[in-house]
């Protein structure tokens, strides 16, 4: 019973879509790290400087406490996370848009390939399907006009 379970799990794990999903999650995590660095290390320092040398990661509303025992709402970190999300969402939007455009061109190419020249025609006398270049029907032996 356990062996069947392992075989079933192995079959599931080795399906292409599961592996593709795992690769996507790994790449997405790495992309998220890059975007966070872009926001925290590249975008926010100049924005903070323009707004009066404010470090967004330090922005908070202190509710109680002092020193290390501070209870605070850290809205600056939330602003950084929000900007990171918007950048990731925009990048995903551009990726999906590119994929949809690529798929549309592939579908268009396939549709054009499907509209091929016919290779058969119907005999006007016996209604059998015959070769398009036939001059006599092989079924009813009638002479055909070209």
N, C-alpha and C positions, 0 to 999 in steps of 0.2 A: 504494500500500500504506500509506504514512504517512497519507494523507488518510482512508482507511478507518479506521485506528486512531484518528485524531482525532475522526471522526464517532462512532465507537463509544464513545469516552471521553465525548464531549459528551452522548450519549444517557444514559449511565450517570450522569453528574454531575447531570443535570437531572431525574432521577427524584425524585419527592417524598420518598421515604424517606431518600435521601442528604442532601437539603437539610435535612430535619427533624433528622437525626442531627447535622449540622454546627451547627445552631442550638442543639440540646441540649448539645453539647460547649461551645460558647461560653458559654451561660447557666450550665452547670455549673461552668466555670472561674471565672466571676464570683461564683457562689454560694460556691464554695470559698474565695475571697479574703475574702468577707464573714464566713464562719464562722471562718476563721483570725484575723481581726481581733477577732471576738467572743471567741474563746478567749484570745488573747494579750493583748488590751487591756482586756477587760471582766471575764471570768471569773477568769482566773488571778491577777491582782493581789490581789483580796480573799481568795482561797483561800490565796495565799502569805502574806498578812498574818495570817490566822487561824492559820497554821502556824508563826508566829514570824518574820515578815518575810522569807520565803524567795522568791527570784525563781526560778521553775521553769526559765527559760531558762538560768540559770547553773549548775544542778545537773549535776555531772559527776563521773566517776571518772578521775583523772589516772593514766595508765599510765606515761608517761615524758616527760621534757623540761621546759622552763621557758620562760616568756615566750610568744613567738609560735610557738615550735616544740613546743608541747604536743601530745601524743597522748593523747586522752581519749575515754571513752565518755560521750556527752552524753545521759544518760537523762532529763533535764529537758525537752529538746526533744522527746524521744520521748513523754513524758507529754502535752505540748501537742498533738502530732500525733495521739495516740490519742484525746484528748478531741475534737479537731476531727473525726476520723473518726466517732466515735460520734454527734456532733451531725448530721453530714451523713447518716449512715445512718438516723438517726431521722427526719430530714426527708424522705428518700426513701421510707421506710416509710409515713409519713403521706400523702405524695403518691400512692403506689401504692394505698394503702387507699382514698383518695378517688376515684381513677380507677376502681377495681374497683366501688365502690358506685355510681358514676355509670353505668358500663356495665351493671350489674345492673338498674338502674332503666330504662335504655333497652331492654334485652332484655325486661323485664317489660311495658313499654308496647307493644313490637312484638308480643309474644305475645298481648296483649289485643286488639290491632287485628286480628290474624289470625283470632281467633275471632269472625267476623262472621256475621250471619244468612244462612242459605242462600238462594240465588235460584232453585234448581232442585229438582225432585223426580223420582222414578222412577215411571213409569206402572205400576200393578199388573198390567196385562194384557199389555203387550208389552215391559216392562222398558226402555223408551226414556227418555232424560232429557228432561224437559219443564219449562216455566216453572212456578214454584211456585203461581201464581194461576190456572193453566189449569183449565177445567172440562170440557174435552174434549181427548183426546190427539190431537195433529196427525198422529201416525204410524198409529195403529190406529183412530182416531175413536171410541174408547170414551168413554162419559160417566164422569166422575170425581166422587167424593164430595168435598165440601170439608172 
